[in-house]
Structures are given as C-alpha cells and as structure tokens.
Amino acid sequence: MTPRPRIEVVAAVIERADSSFLLAQRPAGKVYAGYWEFPGGKVEAGESAAAALARELHEELAIDVEQSYPWITRDYDYEHANVRLRFRRVTRWSGEMHGREEQAFAWQRIERLTASPILPANGPILRALSLPHVYGISNASVGGLDGFESALNAALDRGLRLIQIREKQLDEDALVAFATRVRVRAHERGARVLVNASPQIAARTGADGVHLDAARLMRTSSRPELELVGASCHDAPELEHAARLGLDFVVLGPVKETASHRGARTLGWERVRELIDGYPLPVYGVGGLGTDDLHDAWTAGAHGVAAIRAAWKVPGFPPARE
C-alpha cells in the first residue's frame, strides 16, 4: 500500500504575558467539529511556515502577527489524513481578535484547562507547554551544599520552576539525601525536580523525574517509568534516540564557551537551529547561557535555556574562580 502523503500544517501557540494561550473550536461541517485545537492551517506550496501562519491568523482571527518563533514539530496520523504540524509560538500581534469563520475561541492556562475535547494530536503540545523556559542545573560541587540551598531559595523567589540535581561528586546515599532536601523545598514553591542519575536513584528521592546524561541516554532502550524524563544531547544521533524514546525534553549544547570548559568546541545558535529544525521535543540550549539568551534560543527553535551558574547568581555563590 502506498503511504499517504503528509500534509504540512502550521499551528499557532498564541501566548499572552500571563502565560495563557489561545485554543479555537473547529466549526460545524469540518472533520472533528467541536474539538478544540491551536489555530492555524495548511502550508501552501512554496510558502514558509512563518508566512503561512501569518496568513492563516489574519484570515481566521483578523490579527497580524508581529513576532513568532519556531517551536516543535509533530507528525500525527488521523483516519482522514497524515499531517505534519509545525508549531510556532506567537508572542506579539496587532488587531482586534475575533473569529472570522464564526468559530469559538478561548484563552486557556495549562494548569486549569476548560476547553474539551481537544484534538488528539495536541496532547504532547499541552505537556510541552507545562515546561518553563528556564531549567536550572545545580552546581553545589562549586559552592558547597549549604551555599547551594541558600541560592536555591533565592532562585525559587525569582520564579525558577524546573531544576536538575546534577552532583556527580556525591555517592548514592549523599545524593539521595541532598536531592530529597531540594525536592521538598522546590515542591513547597511549585517547582519540579529531576535528578541526573539512574531512574532508580531518582525514584528514591521522590523527584518528579530523571535526567539522563548522554551516555545513559544511549544505553536506554525504553522510556523510564517516571513522570518527567529529560536527557542531555550533543549531536543528531543522540537527539534522534531521545525522540524515539518519547522523552519530555532534551538539553542540547554546549552552545557557547563556559567558564569551566575554556576552548571547548561549541555548537553556536546556527548549528542548534539546524539540528532541531523539525524536531518533535522541546529543546533547552545549554552552555554559557542565561535569561539574556532566551530570544536567541527562541529564534533558533529552542524552548528555552538550561543554566548552571546563571541560575543561582546571588552574592557569594558560586564563589568566584581564580
């Protein structure tokens, strides 16, 4: 049987400053009428995804896109068609929004979705939207465990909501004890914690998930049975393996030179863009990055940045290197 051609579709994640996003309801007479989806439509021959998105949103919602970023791409096979959904995050637009096709639309928040039913292809997208744009990676080996916990409190006060415990210098019992303390404090503030170790050790801490380093990723044959699973990647084969496992996100780098790895080979944002064009998972850039790099990350198609030193910047921590 000849496989059906895959229809190119662009979809908009239209975001407001309060982190709410727009869903539209498919009108009567269309396939899946009454279901909710991210607005968008087919990409015409010779048309870029950005241009198609601008056209569709003007036609459907009477708005003009002023800023959008490439995000993730998902393939989905419906009974009526096979589609490739290219999602773009729309952060700025002009015009008074209204449904020109008489469709209903609603602003939603990921923590309290009210629109139902939602098109089945959008399940992974909603899950990805629950991830914040900054992923803090611990570095207690530099500043000490006590100093890190003080820096953690300050970072949580600034809004950090996703944390990786990465302390290779600790033995298993010490790592479990430290990660458990961090997890308790983070959960008090609504933040989630992953542990860079084996899934079994991560489970011992009560953490929300596990982060696989690149070596462990490539030895893993099926997704660990934890709520959140991330992985570190440096090249296309590692990215492809993470996607096959159906992980929640990846960290890709190093993007820039770091203080601890002077002279190391870096990817740069252009190479990041090439590697993740059409990629199905959210990607965090890592390596010498902080919140000032978010625009460059988004422009390259990344979800956000993973920060080691920059995530914990408070007076005296980490101590300055000679």
HELIX and SHEET records of a PDB file:
HELIX    1   1 ALA A   49  LEU A   61  1                                  13    
HELIX    2   2 PRO A  120  ASN A  122  5                                   3    
HELIX    3   3 GLY A  123  LEU A  129  1                                   7    
HELIX    4   4 ALA A  140  GLY A  143  1                                   4    
HELIX    5   5 LEU A  145  ASP A  157  1                                  13    
HELIX    6   6 GLU A  172  GLU A  188  1                                  17    
HELIX    7   7 PRO A  199  ARG A  204  1                                   6    
HELIX    8   8 ALA A  214  ARG A  219  1                                   6    
HELIX    9   9 ALA A  236  LEU A  245  1                                  10    
HELIX   10  10 GLY A  268  ILE A  276  1                                   9    
HELIX   11  11 THR A  291  ASP A  293  5                                   3    
HELIX   12  12 LEU A  294  THR A  299  1                                   6    
HELIX   13  13 ALA A  310  TRP A  312  5                                   3    
SHEET    1   A 4 GLY A  40  LYS A  42  0                                        
SHEET    2   A 4 ARG A   6  ILE A  14 -1                                        
SHEET    3   A 4 ASN A  82  SER A  94  1                                        
SHEET    4   A 4 ASP A  64  ASP A  77 -1                                        
SHEET    1   B 3 TRP A  36  GLU A  37  0                                        
SHEET    2   B 3 PHE A  21  GLN A  25 -1                                        
SHEET    3   B 3 PHE A 105  GLN A 108 -1                                        
SHEET    1   C 9 VAL A 134  ILE A 137  0                                        
SHEET    2   C 9 LEU A 162  ILE A 165  1                                        
SHEET    3   C 9 ARG A 192  ASN A 196  1                                        
SHEET    4   C 9 GLY A 209  LEU A 212  1                                        
SHEET    5   C 9 LEU A 228  CYS A 233  1                                        
SHEET    6   C 9 PHE A 249  LEU A 252  1                                        
SHEET    7   C 9 VAL A 283  VAL A 286  1                                        
SHEET    8   C 9 GLY A 304  ALA A 307  1                                        
SHEET    9   C 9 VAL A 134  ILE A 137  1                                        
END                                                                             
